[in-house]
Amino acid sequence: VLDQFSVGMVGSTPFSTSLLTRAMAFMRKFFRVTESHAASQQLPGHVSPAAVDAVRRVKERHESRLLGIPGVVGVGVGISERVAGRPVIQIYVKEATGALKRALPSSLDGVDVDIVETGEIVAH
């Protein structure tokens, strides 16, 4: 359990995980963003696991650049809400302002991009 939250006990070896890495891991769990749904049994029957895996590879190539854009809080792979069964790259933003939407691509390497507004994240 402690490893899952990157927490150590007093006197244990300190962890070297950066704050950003821990924050991104939390965001992925919080928003249920997965690296790939291809290996998951949760894929709808009409979605091609090979297509999802191809989209995941495109996402991985562009993820660090996208996360460097102010306002972007996560990047994932999901299923398009516009085209049934089409896997897309989802870019998670706190607030989808006009300026941020213009700064984000509508596609990457031929893969459609959906912008997902997450709203305010409040830690309790």
C-alpha positions in Angstrom: 0.0 0.0 0.0 2.8 2.4 0.9 4.5 1.8 -2.5 1.3 2.5 -4.3 1.2 6.1 -2.9 5.0 6.5 -3.0 5.1 6.8 0.8 8.0 5.5 2.9 8.3 4.7 6.6 10.6 6.7 8.8 14.1 5.1 8.6 13.4 3.4 5.2 15.1 4.2 2.0 13.8 7.4 0.6 11.9 7.2 -2.6 13.3 9.0 -5.7 10.0 9.6 -7.5 9.6 13.2 -8.5 6.6 15.2 -7.4 5.4 15.4 -11.1 5.6 11.7 -11.5 3.6 11.1 -8.4 1.1 13.8 -9.4 0.6 12.2 -12.9 0.2 8.7 -11.3 -2.5 10.1 -9.0 -4.2 11.9 -12.0 -4.2 8.7 -14.0 -5.9 6.8 -11.2 -8.3 9.6 -10.3 -9.5 10.0 -13.9 -9.1 6.3 -14.7 -6.7 7.2 -17.5 -4.9 4.0 -18.6 -1.8 3.6 -20.8 -3.7 1.3 -23.1 -7.1 -0.3 -23.1 -5.9 -2.9 -25.6 -5.1 -5.5 -23.0 -8.2 -4.8 -21.0 -11.3 -6.8 -21.0 -13.3 -3.6 -20.7 -13.1 -2.8 -24.4 -16.5 -2.6 -26.1 -16.9 -5.4 -28.6 -16.9 -3.0 -31.6 -13.5 -1.5 -30.7 -10.4 -3.0 -32.3 -7.6 -3.8 -29.8 -5.0 -3.4 -32.5 -6.3 0.1 -33.3 -6.3 1.1 -29.6 -2.7 -0.1 -29.4 -1.7 1.9 -32.4 -3.3 5.0 -30.8 -1.5 4.3 -27.6 1.9 4.4 -29.4 1.0 7.7 -31.0 0.0 9.1 -27.6 3.3 7.9 -26.1 5.3 9.8 -28.8 3.5 13.1 -28.1 2.7 12.8 -24.4 5.6 14.7 -22.9 5.2 17.6 -25.3 1.4 17.8 -24.6 2.0 17.7 -20.8 4.3 20.7 -21.2 1.4 22.9 -22.5 0.0 25.0 -19.6 -3.4 23.8 -18.7 -3.0 20.2 -19.8 -3.3 17.9 -16.8 -3.2 14.5 -18.5 -3.2 12.5 -21.7 -4.9 9.2 -22.3 -6.4 6.8 -24.8 -10.2 6.6 -25.0 -13.1 6.0 -27.3 -14.5 8.8 -29.4 -17.8 10.2 -28.4 -18.3 11.5 -32.0 -17.5 8.3 -34.0 -18.6 5.1 -32.4 -15.8 2.6 -31.8 -13.0 4.9 -32.9 -10.1 5.1 -30.4 -8.8 8.6 -29.9 -6.1 10.4 -27.9 -7.8 12.3 -25.0 -6.1 15.4 -23.7 -7.3 16.3 -20.2 -7.5 19.9 -19.3 -8.6 21.7 -16.2 -10.6 24.3 -18.2 -11.0 24.2 -22.0 -10.6 27.9 -22.7 -10.6 29.1 -26.3 -6.9 29.9 -26.2 -6.1 26.4 -24.9 -8.3 24.7 -27.5 -6.4 26.7 -30.2 -3.1 25.6 -28.8 -4.0 21.9 -28.8 -3.9 19.7 -31.9 -7.1 18.3 -33.4 -5.1 15.2 -34.5 -1.7 13.7 -34.0 -0.2 11.5 -36.7 -3.6 11.0 -38.2 -5.3 10.1 -34.8 -8.2 12.2 -33.7 -7.8 14.2 -30.4 -10.6 14.8 -28.0 -10.3 17.5 -25.3 -11.7 16.5 -22.0 -12.4 19.2 -19.4 -11.8 17.9 -15.9 -12.8 20.9 -13.9 -11.3 21.9 -10.5 -9.5 19.1 -8.7 -9.8 19.4 -4.9 -7.8 17.3 -2.6 -9.3 16.5 0.7 
